[in-house]
Amino acid sequence: MSRKLAAVIGTAVATALVAGALIASALGNANQPKPTSAAGPSGTPPSVPAETPTPTPTTPGAPDTGKPRPPAGDPTLAASAGNKKVLFFSFDDGPDPVWTPRILQVLAKYGAHATFFQLGAMQAAHPGLREQIIAAGNTIGSHSISHPQLTAVAPAKRHHEIFDGPRSKCFRPPFGASNPTVRAEIKAAGMVEVLWDVDPRDWARPGTQVIVDNILTHARKRNIILLHDGGGDRSQTVAALDKALRILRKQGYTFAAMAC
């Protein structure tokens, strides 16, 4: 065989080998599974779920419509679990050396408990009442130090009133006056904002029976009822509480302290 013919045959064999390799590679790639997109149906990667707005529950009858009653840490949740027929009485502006002990006596008479939203100034003026309230199975909430309208004071004053008031997990802003800034400070202080559902207006001293009728007309299970043990003569409040608890207990209600 001539050298020229041998070279031609060698070239042809090499070309055939290269072509075969290319064909095998193409067939191999065709059998590989296609890559799957990391994005979900909407184009959002599965590891980053699309945000869903969560509706904020509101407090019916509260002075600032649309305020949140925080679902996490709700101080009424445990005591009202299982759809129990329970009411939460609360008392603001104390402690008072005259009226707070009388209210405690009425609560004890009916096996009832309540939450007392206290002022830091009143606690300091009347030491010992806090311990008396807690010893009777009730709880303490903070109502600031000196009862200012927190939406209308300087930032430093607002911070002081919230952070340095009575020790508690619950905070009730004076007058129910709140806004996002106030709520943010309450949260930063490690508390939840607690308002109310029923305001019998006992602070205006409209008469014992008027207060009783207001409570009985508007109270529903799991409602928070606002009353006062400080801020002046609370004889109507004490008498109304006695009547209301007697009637409500016959209706099957129980009366729990909030987890504050």
ZIVEN-V702021 format. One line per field, one symbol per residue. ss: DSSP state (h for helix, s for strand, l for the rest). burial: # if it has 24 or more other C-alpha atoms within 12 Angstrom, else .. A space follows every 10 residues. Layout:
# ZIVEN-V702021
ss: ???
burial: ???
This chain:
# ZIVEN-V702021
ss: llhhhhhhhh hhhhhhhhhh hhhhhhhhhh hlllllllsl llllslllll lllllllsll lllllllsll llllllllll lllllsssss ssllllllhh hhhhhhhhhl lllssssslh hhhhhlllhh hhhhhlllss sslllllllh hhllhhhhhh hhhlllllls sllhhhlllh hhhhhhhhll lssllllssl lhhhlllhhh hhhhhhhhll lllsssssll llllhhhhhh hhhhhhhhhh lllsslllll
burial: .......... .......... .......... .......... .......... ........## .#....#### ...####.## .....##### #######.## ####.###.# .######### ###.....## .##..##### ########## #......### ########## ########.. .##.###.#. ########## ###.#..### ######.### ########## #..####### ######.#.. ..########
